[in-house]
Amino acid sequence: MIYFSMDKTSKVPLYKQIINQVEMKIRNREIKHLDQLPSESQFENIYHVSSFVVKKAYKDLEDMGYVFRIKGKGTFVQKRDTYSANAFNLGEISVPRSPEFRLKLLSQIEVDHDYQICRLLKVSCDEKVMLYKLVSLNEDLPIAFLELYVSPKLDFNIHSWILSKKNIEKYLQQHYTNKLEVVSNINAASADKILAEILYISTDDPIFVANTAFYDSDIQIAHLKTFYPGDYTYFEAITI
Amino acid sequence: MIKKKDPVIQIDKRSNEPVEIQIANHIKALVLTYKYDQNITNLAYIQSLVDIELSSVKKAFDILVNDRIFGVDEYQNYYVTYQDVVRVGRGYVTSVFDNIKYLNQKFSMKVFDQKNMKCDRSLAKLTEFRTGDIIHYQKRIYYGDDQPKAYMELYFSKDRIPNIEDKAVHELPYYHIIGVDQNPKVPSYRKLEVIRFSDEVNAYLNQSIKSNGFYSQESYFNEDKDILLYVNIYLNLSYFIRLVG
């Protein structure tokens, strides 16, 4: 439960007091994204503040982009940074980079008989391709979800890459080949249930997908799919 | 890989949204994120996953054909048509016109709803135009092989208002008008994101309702940093940007 301190003797209107305190709690990181604010009836019971006042405060906070309301569920804190990157920089499209971001390995499995991946990596469907699933986090909120497919031809060490904090392109270049060619494409899609859960968004919400293929002398050695939550990501190009 | 034990196509039969739209949206998401195998175009297989009448799955496939995610041959066999379509050089995302040209598709354009107008406060907030500035507004749809690839809303500064009577100007992509093709370093700001399109935009792009897509917000300036043009560009889902690093 998030607590407030309401001063009925103050000249500051009660609805403004609620707004100020929510703003302050967000700034001080006392409350975080998706934390639930007290309901109108809880405010009435605990602080003896009318639902009209709470409604007005929440409406203003919603207009200011600090909270969002889900009918029948409540009012939630909206404090999620938008990731922006230079659209000319392929490294930033394939893996979001910032000193604050943390790459977390969710799973690593051997995949076989995956038609798409065998086609992409030009390997036989009997060969084992390694699939690493990772999430890039900023203050525990996902910036992007990554699926990295690595050809069996490559003796890749995922932990070494994560620890290196290097761009995947530079890492591959340094450890495996100096003839690396990178081809990326981007497209727009909708989140399925699994992506929605990982990216903290709703099913069918817009997602930005980046596909990056890494080639060594025309042979693809790895393929990276990066999924960004559309509502919290944009790419910009500035030539001013 | 789609496995029957762990279906990734889930439909909510109690939802107000028709099941065929739900199925089409799920399949579209799988194709656009490369999470599919050859069974994705198999009507009976998809029906076995979602457990509804074949006719509803067929309707979903028809939506996907309309959205150019699937194609269908003369024997009513479906196939995935969506693929890498554009390869542009050294990391630069070029114009819609260029991309249509790269694809060797027939280029055409429709200009409509054009008018001179005063910049209001909400537009001034969004752009570098000043409240009260006279600007020229027009909508455009860019076609590649007669299929809509992009829908645009353009706001020209008063110095760059194209001659409405001059048909040749309408047929040119916007950057020819402001000279970007002659000078690729023209000062600009471009922002690309993925959003849920409105029904109106999806209708212009001949896409099913609730489709998401690329939205690019672009501003172009002269050497004195005065704004010449502000554009909202909405790209069709079958439009695809490929970058080579």
Interface residues (C-beta under 8 A of the other chain):
Chain A: A87 F88 N89 L90 I93 V111 H113 D114 Y115 Q116 L120 E169 E181 V182 V183 S184 N185 I186 N187 A188 A189 S190 A191 D192 K193 I194 L195 D204 D205 P206 I207 F208 V209 N211 K225 F227 Y228 G230 D231 T233 Y234 F235 E236 A237 I238 T239 I240
Chain B: M1 V8 Q10 N25 H26 K28 A29 L30 L32 T33 Y34 K35 Y36 D37 Q38 D84 V86 R87 G91 Y92 V93 K185 V186 P187 S188 Y189 R190 K191 L192 E193 V194 I195 R196 K210 N212 G213 F214 F221 K225 L235 L237 F240 I241 R242 L243 V244 G245
